[in-house]
Amino acid sequence: MIRLSSRNAWQDFTKDEAVIRPRLMNSIRPSISLSAKRRKRRMKKLRALGLSHKEVSAFIAEAKPTVELESILANLASRGLSDYVKLDYLVIRGLAYYTGTVFEAFDTKGELRAIAGGGRYDNLVKLISGGQADLPALGFGMGDVVLLELLKARELLPEFVAHVDASA
């Protein structure tokens, strides 16, 4: 299952580009499993940003797609892939170079944390090339440990046989 989100949607919602910086975005992440003390600190950070937990929860629950996300969802639907994609504003990639759509890939049973995650970045190539190339891109990273755990759980990990074939 691919969960799609958008840093642009969060920026439009908060009306402040500074809010989408990684350190501040952590304040928006779900706080269900946090201790009461840490949850209270997150709520205080949200208030400092001019946001309430209720507003943020409503934004996430509404899950209104941006124009960009509507286009992506329509494209995937036309390919018969709608069942594998979900709009989910709880997906908040922490790296500051993401500029648009972000995503995370999960096992279909939803038992493990994200197997992979990534997104669009319009300025990263320009930044790392010292301004010599200006090219929007999309990238992702994959978790080898999560993938290993998934293969084990589904009994799909091939048996490892350690031997040396010296006959050649």
C-alpha positions in Angstrom: 0.0 0.0 0.0 1.3 3.4 -1.0 0.3 6.3 1.2 0.5 9.7 -0.5 0.8 13.1 1.0 1.9 16.6 0.0 4.2 19.1 1.6 2.4 21.7 -0.5 -0.9 20.8 1.2 0.7 21.2 4.6 2.3 24.5 3.6 -1.1 25.8 2.3 -2.8 24.6 5.5 -0.4 26.2 7.9 0.1 29.3 5.7 3.7 29.3 6.7 6.6 27.7 4.9 8.6 27.6 8.2 6.2 25.2 9.6 7.1 22.5 7.2 10.7 22.4 8.4 11.4 18.9 9.8 11.8 19.9 13.4 8.4 21.6 13.4 6.7 18.9 11.4 7.5 16.5 14.2 5.0 18.4 16.3 2.3 17.5 13.9 2.9 13.8 13.9 0.5 11.6 15.8 1.0 11.7 19.5 -1.0 8.6 20.5 1.9 6.5 21.7 3.7 9.4 23.4 3.9 9.9 27.1 1.6 12.6 28.6 4.6 14.9 29.1 5.8 14.6 25.5 2.3 14.9 24.1 1.9 18.1 26.2 5.1 19.5 24.7 3.9 18.8 21.2 0.6 20.5 21.9 2.5 23.6 23.2 4.6 23.6 19.9 1.4 23.5 17.8 -0.1 26.4 19.7 3.2 28.4 19.2 2.7 27.8 15.5 -0.9 29.1 15.7 -2.4 25.7 15.2 -4.6 23.6 17.4 -4.7 19.8 17.7 -8.4 20.0 16.6 -7.5 21.9 13.4 -4.7 19.6 12.5 -6.8 16.5 13.1 -9.6 17.9 10.9 -7.1 18.7 8.1 -5.7 15.1 8.2 -9.2 13.6 8.4 -10.6 15.6 5.5 -7.7 14.5 3.3 -8.6 16.9 0.6 -6.1 16.3 -2.3 -4.2 19.1 -3.9 -4.4 19.5 -7.6 -1.1 17.7 -7.9 -2.4 14.8 -5.8 -5.7 14.6 -7.8 -3.7 14.3 -11.0 -1.6 11.4 -9.5 -4.6 9.6 -8.1 -6.5 9.9 -11.4 -3.4 8.6 -13.3 -3.1 5.6 -10.9 -6.9 5.0 -11.2 -6.7 4.9 -15.0 -4.1 2.1 -14.6 -6.2 0.1 -12.2 -4.0 0.8 -9.2 -6.5 2.7 -7.0 -6.7 -0.2 -4.5 -3.0 0.2 -3.7 -2.9 3.9 -3.0 -4.3 6.0 -0.2 -4.2 9.7 0.5 -2.8 10.1 4.0 -1.7 13.4 5.4 -0.1 11.6 8.4 2.7 10.8 6.0 5.2 13.7 6.6 8.6 13.1 5.3 11.1 14.9 7.5 13.8 15.9 5.0 13.6 19.6 4.1 14.5 19.1 0.5 11.1 17.6 -0.4 9.0 20.1 -2.3 5.8 18.4 -3.3 4.3 14.9 -3.2 5.7 12.6 -0.6 4.9 8.9 -0.1 5.6 5.8 2.0 5.2 2.2 1.0 3.7 -0.3 3.5 3.0 -4.0 3.4 -0.7 -4.7 2.5 -1.5 -6.0 5.9 -0.1 -2.8 7.6 1.8 -4.7 10.2 5.2 -3.1 9.8 6.5 0.4 9.6 7.2 1.9 6.1 9.2 -0.3 3.8 10.2 2.6 1.6 9.6 6.4 1.5 10.4 9.3 -0.6 9.1 12.2 -2.6 9.6 15.0 -5.1 12.4 17.5 -4.8 12.7 20.4 -7.2 15.8 22.0 -5.9 18.1 19.2 -4.6 19.9 18.6 -7.9 20.6 22.3 -8.3 21.9 22.4 -4.7 24.3 19.5 -5.0 25.5 20.5 -8.4 26.5 23.9 -7.3 23.8 25.4 -9.6 25.2 23.7 -12.7 22.0 21.6 -13.2 18.5 22.5 -12.3 16.3 19.4 -12.6 13.3 18.4 -10.6 13.5 14.8 -9.4 11.8 12.1 -7.4 13.6 9.6 -5.2 13.1 7.1 -2.4 14.9 5.1 0.1 14.2 1.6 1.2 14.5 -0.1 4.6 16.4 -3.4 4.2 15.6 -4.4 7.8 11.9 -3.9 7.3 12.0 -5.8 4.1 13.8 -8.6 5.7 11.2 -8.7 8.5 8.4 -8.7 5.9 9.9 -11.6 4.0 10.4 -13.6 7.2 6.8 -12.9 8.3 5.4 -14.0 4.9 7.8 -17.0 4.9 9.2 -15.8 1.6 12.9 -15.6 2.6 14.8 -18.2 0.7 16.9 -20.6 2.6 20.5 -19.5 2.9 23.0 -22.2 2.0 26.6 -21.2 2.7 28.9 -23.2 0.5 31.6 -22.6 -2.1 31.4 -24.2 -5.5 35.0 -24.7 -6.5 34.3 -27.1 -9.4 34.5 -24.5 -12.1 
